[in-house]
Amino acid sequence: MSEASRDIDASRKHGGGCTPAPRWGLASLCLTILLPALGTSIANVGLPTLTETFSATLQEVQWVVLAYLLAITTLIVGIGRLGDLAGRRRLLLAGILLFTLASLLCGLAPTLWALVAARVLQGLGAAAMMALAMASVGSTVPKERTGSAIGLLGTMSAIGTALGPSLGGLLIAAGGWRAIFLVGVPLGILAFVLAARHLPADVPGHDGTRPGFDLAGTLWLALALAAYALAMTAGRESSGVPNIALAGVAALGAWAFVRVERRAGSPLIQLAMFRDPSLSASLIMSALVSTVMMATLVVGPFYLSRALGLDAAAVGLVVSVGPLVAALTAAPAGRLVDRLGTPRTAVAGLVGIGGGAVLLGLGTESFGIPGYLAPIIVITASYALFQTANNTGVMNGASGSRRGVVAGMLNLSRNLGLITGASAMGAVYALATTAAGATATPPEAAAIGLRATFAVAALLIIAALGVATIPRLMTRAASRSRSNAA
């Protein structure tokens, strides 16, 4: 019997009543995953309107997006661990409820900074939804269907990302900026009702006891992550001094976190987990791949507008192709993972991403929009394959008592990659275009910037492929060691 089946059987005993149909439980998780992604992308389209409404600068209204992302990044691991201890279903329902209430507060906010505060609360709810929805897959569907289920969650996340700009534009036109936040209220209520009715009940520990929550470790980790995220985002618009200071705070927080975890009786993250080569490799690969994917969102629009001469509407349509491809390929990728296994499909995904990056690095501007879209389609389809395989492998390898914190770590590695990619890959593009500016026209400089950015991206994917071989090499070394000892 699989671990998921044991969890479901146990939930019958402790939850009172028969097990909910996995299909409806999975539907509730899909909606739970869609909402946080929609909460990120739909707010971006409202920034110009917020600038006019509140007579604020662009740097000020960017906190509407930044506050949400910071809350998710800093708290997602701690919330995942708290779900392991207090009950994943219970905390997931609380997260959905908080997200829904915060959406209402965002829509009613009288000032910009009241809106930012409400977005922090919304991000807290979103962190619980992202970590615990993925962690709940193991108790909702049988293990042999985990790949398909995680692929479906990936589809919903991509749909939320792709739907945000277009839906946000329609809502602003129909009901003003408040509508882009109020839309989360009915959707949140629906997600709460589905999850409350159809997710399996939490299964208590065998002896009824729970270890304590590592508050000190959680706070130090949150400090380190917040400082790093700020150094990569808000700090990049200023001089180097704030960035260096924030990086120093991040390093101090990370050092203190490791010290606390070594001494904690019930640590937030068991440092011994990183001795597992498969888990460590998966987290590193996730961060590297997310860094590359962010380049398509940050650098792509500049290339399309400056090198190909597209207007804003056309740029938006071309950029939306990537999330749309990911949405269409994630579910089939999940079925492929279930059939072929995770290592093989993860490597295939990396090869596809690397191939697309190489094509962009070689230069495709002479082919116009098709020359840009063809490699992007390859990259995003391959990303869906890699992400589904990588997430499935990690979650299948996680013990039932730590699925929440592992899911949080997996989401964190992705978020850190996105944050790093926005800064680092944007810097590569800026440096390349600046260096080319003296000898090239603006369109040529933009093309040079794109080629340089994706040449670096190809190198990152080569590094990820190298990381993918580490678990296999260590397994072979361990086997040889045992053979020699025998």
C-alpha positions in Angstrom: 0.0 0.0 0.0 1.3 3.5 -0.9 2.0 6.2 1.6 -0.8 8.2 0.1 -3.2 5.3 0.5 -2.2 4.8 4.2 -2.9 8.5 4.8 -6.3 8.3 3.2 -7.2 5.2 5.2 -6.0 6.9 8.4 -8.1 9.9 7.5 -11.2 7.7 7.5 -10.5 6.7 11.1 -9.7 10.2 12.4 -11.9 12.3 10.1 -15.1 10.4 10.6 -16.8 9.4 7.4 -15.7 8.1 4.0 -12.7 9.5 2.1 -13.5 12.3 -0.3 -13.2 11.5 -4.0 -9.6 12.3 -5.1 -10.9 14.2 -8.1 -12.8 16.8 -6.1 -9.9 17.1 -3.6 -7.5 17.7 -6.5 -9.9 20.3 -8.0 -9.7 22.2 -4.7 -5.9 22.1 -4.8 -5.9 23.3 -8.4 -8.0 26.4 -7.4 -5.8 26.9 -4.4 -2.7 27.0 -6.6 -4.2 29.2 -9.2 -5.1 32.0 -6.8 -1.6 32.9 -5.6 -0.3 33.0 -9.2 -3.2 35.2 -10.2 -2.5 37.4 -7.2 1.0 38.1 -8.5 0.3 38.7 -12.2 -3.0 40.6 -11.9 -1.5 43.3 -9.7 1.3 44.1 -12.2 -1.2 45.4 -14.7 -2.7 47.7 -12.2 0.4 49.6 -11.3 0.0 52.5 -13.8 -3.6 53.0 -12.5 -2.4 53.0 -8.9 0.2 55.6 -9.7 -2.5 58.0 -10.9 -5.0 57.1 -8.3 -2.7 57.7 -5.3 -0.5 60.3 -7.0 2.5 58.1 -6.2 5.7 57.3 -7.9 6.4 54.0 -9.7 8.9 53.1 -6.9 6.2 53.5 -4.3 3.5 51.5 -6.1 5.9 48.7 -6.9 5.6 47.9 -3.2 2.1 46.5 -4.0 3.9 43.7 -5.9 7.0 43.6 -3.8 5.3 43.3 -0.4 3.3 40.3 -1.7 6.4 38.5 -3.0 8.4 39.2 0.1 5.8 37.8 2.4 5.7 34.6 0.3 9.4 34.2 0.0 10.2 34.9 3.7 7.4 32.8 5.3 6.8 29.8 3.0 9.2 27.4 4.6 8.0 28.3 8.1 4.4 27.9 7.2 5.1 24.6 5.5 6.7 23.3 8.7 3.9 24.6 10.8 1.5 22.7 8.6 3.4 19.5 9.2 3.0 20.1 13.0 -0.5 21.6 13.3 -2.2 19.8 10.4 -1.8 20.7 6.7 -5.5 20.7 5.9 -6.3 22.9 8.9 -3.6 25.5 8.1 -4.4 25.4 4.3 -8.0 26.3 5.1 -6.7 29.1 7.3 -4.5 30.3 4.5 -7.3 30.4 2.0 -9.5 32.3 4.5 -6.7 34.8 5.1 -6.1 35.2 1.4 -9.8 35.8 0.8 -10.1 38.3 3.6 -7.0 40.1 2.6 -8.3 40.4 -1.0 -11.3 42.2 0.4 -9.1 44.5 2.4 -7.0 45.2 -0.7 -10.2 46.1 -2.6 -11.4 48.5 0.2 -8.0 50.0 1.0 -8.3 53.8 1.4 -4.6 54.6 0.9 -1.6 53.1 -0.9 0.1 52.0 2.3 -3.1 50.4 3.5 -3.1 48.5 0.3 0.5 47.4 0.8 -0.2 46.2 4.3 -3.2 44.2 3.0 -0.9 42.7 0.3 1.4 41.5 3.1 -1.5 39.6 4.6 -2.5 38.3 1.2 1.1 37.1 0.7 1.0 35.3 4.0 -2.2 33.5 2.9 -0.6 32.7 -0.5 2.5 31.2 1.1 0.3 28.8 3.1 -1.7 27.9 -0.1 1.4 27.3 -2.3 3.3 25.2 0.2 0.4 23.2 1.7 -1.4 22.6 -1.6 1.6 20.8 -3.0 2.2 19.0 0.3 -1.4 17.8 0.3 -1.1 16.0 -3.0 0.4 12.9 -1.3 -2.7 12.5 0.9 -5.2 13.3 -1.8 -4.2 11.0 -4.8 -2.4 7.7 -5.0 1.4 7.8 -5.3 1.3 6.4 -8.8 -0.7 9.5 -9.9 1.5 12.0 -8.2 3.2 13.2 -11.4 -0.1 13.8 -13.1 -1.4 15.7 -10.1 1.6 17.9 -9.8 1.6 18.5 -13.5 -2.0 19.7 -13.2 -1.1 22.0 -10.4 1.7 23.4 -12.6 -0.9 24.0 -15.3 -3.1 25.9 -12.9 -0.2 28.0 -11.8 0.7 28.8 -15.4 -2.9 29.7 -16.2 -3.0 32.1 -13.2 0.2 33.8 -14.4 -1.0 34.0 -18.0 -4.6 35.0 -17.1 -3.6 37.9 -14.8 -2.7 40.6 -17.3 -5.7 40.1 -19.6 -8.2 39.6 -16.8 -6.7 42.5 -14.9 -7.1 44.8 -17.9 -10.7 43.9 -18.3 -11.5 44.3 -14.6 -9.9 47.7 -14.4 -11.8 48.9 -17.5 -15.1 47.6 -16.0 -14.7 48.4 -12.3 -11.5 50.2 -11.6 -8.4 49.1 -9.8 -10.3 47.7 -6.8 -11.9 45.0 -9.0 -8.5 43.3 -9.6 -8.3 42.5 -5.9 -12.0 41.9 -5.2 -12.2 39.2 -7.8 -10.2 37.1 -5.3 -13.1 37.1 -2.8 -15.6 34.8 -4.6 -12.8 32.6 -5.9 -11.3 32.3 -2.4 -14.7 31.4 -1.0 -15.1 28.7 -3.6 -11.6 27.3 -2.9 -12.4 27.3 0.8 -15.7 25.4 0.4 -14.1 22.8 -2.0 -11.1 22.2 0.3 -13.2 22.0 3.4 -15.6 19.4 1.9 -13.2 17.3 -0.2 -9.6 17.3 1.3 -8.8 14.3 3.5 -8.7 15.0 7.3 -5.4 15.6 9.0 -3.8 12.5 10.4 -2.4 12.9 14.0 0.9 11.4 15.0 1.0 7.8 16.3 1.5 8.9 19.9 -0.7 12.0 19.7 2.2 14.3 20.4 3.7 17.0 18.2 7.3 18.4 18.4 7.6 22.1 19.1 7.8 24.8 16.4 11.2 26.4 15.9 10.3 30.0 16.2 13.9 31.3 16.5 15.0 29.5 13.4 11.9 30.7 11.5 12.6 34.3 12.4 16.3 34.1 11.4 15.5 32.5 8.1 12.8 35.1 7.4 15.3 37.9 8.2 17.9 36.4 5.9 15.5 35.8 3.0 13.9 39.3 3.3 17.3 41.0 3.3 18.4 39.0 0.2 15.1 39.6 -1.6 15.3 43.4 -0.9 19.0 43.5 -2.0 18.0 41.8 -5.3 14.8 43.9 -5.9 14.3 47.2 -4.1 18.0 47.9 -3.6 19.0 47.6 -7.2 17.5 51.0 -8.0 19.8 52.7 -5.6 23.5 53.0 -5.0 25.6 50.0 -4.0 25.8 50.8 -0.3 22.2 49.7 0.5 22.7 46.5 -1.5 25.9 45.7 0.3 24.3 46.4 3.7 21.3 44.2 2.8 23.6 41.4 1.6 25.5 41.6 4.9 22.3 41.3 6.9 21.3 38.3 4.7 24.6 36.6 5.4 24.3 37.3 9.1 20.8 35.9 9.2 21.9 32.8 7.3 24.8 32.2 9.7 22.6 32.7 12.8 20.0 30.4 11.2 22.5 27.6 10.8 23.7 28.0 14.4 20.1 27.9 15.8 19.2 24.8 13.7 22.2 22.9 14.9 21.1 23.3 18.5 17.3 23.2 18.1 15.5 20.1 19.5 12.9 20.4 16.7 14.5 22.4 13.9 12.6 24.2 11.2 14.9 22.5 8.6 16.9 19.4 9.6 20.3 20.3 8.2 20.9 16.5 7.7 18.3 16.7 4.9 20.9 18.4 2.7 23.1 15.3 3.0 20.5 13.7 0.7 22.1 14.3 -2.7 18.8 14.0 -4.6 17.1 16.7 -2.5 20.0 19.1 -2.6 20.4 18.6 -6.4 16.7 19.2 -7.0 16.7 22.4 -5.0 19.8 23.7 -6.8 18.4 22.8 -10.2 15.1 24.5 -9.4 16.9 27.7 -8.5 19.1 27.6 -11.6 16.2 26.9 -14.0 14.0 29.6 -12.4 16.8 32.1 -12.9 16.8 31.3 -16.6 13.1 31.4 -16.9 13.0 34.9 -15.3 15.2 36.1 -18.2 12.3 35.4 -20.6 10.0 37.7 -18.6 12.5 40.4 -17.8 14.7 40.6 -20.9 12.2 39.4 -23.5 9.9 42.6 -23.5 12.9 44.9 -24.0 14.1 42.9 -27.0 10.7 42.7 -28.5 10.1 46.4 -28.2 13.6 47.7 -29.0 14.9 45.2 -31.5 11.7 44.1 -33.2 9.8 47.4 -32.8 6.6 45.9 -31.3 4.2 48.2 -29.5 3.1 47.4 -25.9 0.0 45.4 -26.9 2.0 43.2 -29.3 4.7 42.7 -26.7 2.1 41.6 -24.2 0.7 39.0 -26.6 4.1 37.6 -27.5 5.2 37.4 -23.9 1.9 35.6 -22.9 2.8 32.7 -25.3 5.3 31.3 -22.8 2.9 30.9 -19.8 0.3 29.6 -22.3 2.6 26.9 -23.5 3.5 26.0 -20.0 -0.2 25.7 -19.1 -0.8 23.4 -22.1 2.2 21.1 -21.5 2.3 20.7 -17.7 -0.5 18.2 -17.4 0.8 16.0 -20.3 4.2 16.3 -18.7 2.8 14.9 -15.5 1.5 11.8 -17.3 4.9 11.4 -18.9 6.6 11.6 -15.5 4.3 8.9 -14.2 5.2 6.7 -17.1 9.0 7.2 -17.5 10.0 8.3 -14.0 11.5 11.5 -12.7 15.3 11.5 -13.4 15.0 10.8 -17.1 12.2 13.4 -17.7 13.9 16.0 -15.6 17.1 15.7 -17.6 15.1 15.8 -20.9 13.5 19.0 -19.7 16.9 20.5 -18.9 18.3 19.6 -22.3 15.3 21.3 -24.0 15.7 24.5 -21.9 19.4 24.6 -22.7 18.7 24.0 -26.4 16.3 26.9 -26.6 18.7 29.2 -24.7 21.5 28.2 -27.2 19.3 29.2 -30.1 18.5 32.6 -28.6 22.2 33.0 -27.8 23.2 32.4 -31.4 20.9 35.2 -32.6 17.5 34.8 -34.2 16.5 38.5 -34.8 16.7 38.1 -38.6 13.7 35.7 -38.4 11.6 38.3 -36.5 8.9 37.2 -34.1 8.9 33.5 -35.2 12.6 33.4 -34.6 12.1 34.6 -31.1 8.9 32.5 -30.4 10.2 29.1 -31.6 13.0 28.9 -28.9 10.7 30.4 -26.3 8.2 27.7 -27.0 10.9 25.0 -26.6 12.1 26.6 -23.4 8.7 26.9 -21.7 7.5 23.4 -22.8 10.8 21.9 -21.5 10.4 23.9 -18.3 7.0 22.4 -17.7 8.5 19.0 -18.1 11.5 19.7 -15.8 9.4 21.4 -13.2 6.8 18.6 -13.0 9.5 15.9 -12.9 11.6 17.7 -10.3 8.7 18.5 -8.0 7.3 15.0 -8.3 10.7 13.5 -7.4 11.1 15.7 -4.4 7.6 15.2 -3.0 7.6 11.5 -3.6 10.9 11.3 -1.6 9.6 13.4 1.3 8.4 11.7 4.5 4.8 12.2 5.4 5.8 14.2 8.5 7.8 16.7 6.6 6.0 17.2 3.3 5.0 20.7 4.3 8.5 22.0 4.9 9.9 20.2 1.9 7.2 21.8 -0.3 8.1 25.1 1.2 11.8 24.6 0.4 10.9 23.7 -3.1 8.8 26.8 -3.6 11.5 28.9 -1.9 14.2 27.6 -4.3 12.0 28.6 -7.2 11.3 32.1 -5.8 14.9 32.7 -5.0 15.8 31.8 -8.6 13.1 34.2 -9.9 14.3 37.0 -7.7 18.0 36.4 -8.6 17.1 36.1 -12.2 15.3 39.4 -12.3 18.4 41.1 -11.0 21.3 39.1 -12.4 19.9 38.5 -15.9 18.6 42.0 -16.1 22.1 43.2 -15.2 23.7 41.0 -17.9 21.4 42.4 -20.5 22.0 46.0 -19.4 25.8 45.5 -19.4 25.8 43.9 -22.9 23.6 46.6 -24.4 25.6 49.4 -22.8 28.9 47.9 -24.1 27.4 47.6 -27.6 25.8 51.0 -27.5 28.8 53.0 -28.8 29.2 50.9 -31.9 25.6 49.6 -32.6 22.2 51.1 -33.2 19.6 50.6 -30.5 17.9 47.6 -32.2 21.3 45.9 -32.7 22.3 46.7 -29.1 19.1 45.1 -27.9 19.8 42.0 -30.0 23.3 41.8 -28.6 21.9 42.1 -25.1 19.5 39.2 -25.7 22.3 37.0 -27.1 24.5 37.7 -24.1 21.8 37.0 -21.6 20.8 33.7 -23.1 24.5 32.6 -23.6 24.7 33.0 -19.8 21.4 31.2 -19.4 22.8 28.3 -21.5 25.8 28.1 -19.1 23.5 27.9 -16.1 21.6 25.0 -17.7 24.9 23.2 -18.3 25.6 23.7 -14.6 22.2 22.3 -13.8 22.8 19.2 -16.0 26.1 18.7 -14.0 24.2 18.9 -10.8 21.7 16.4 -12.1 24.5 13.8 -12.3 25.6 14.2 -8.7 23.0 11.8 -7.1 23.8 9.1 -9.6 27.5 9.4 -9.2 27.2 9.3 -5.4 24.9 6.3 -5.6 27.5 4.5 -7.7 30.3 5.4 -5.4 28.3 4.1 -2.4 27.6 0.9 -4.2 31.3 0.4 -5.0 32.2 1.1 -1.4 29.8 -1.5 -0.2 31.1 -4.0 -2.7 34.7 -3.4 -1.6 33.7 -3.8 2.0 32.0 -7.1 1.3 
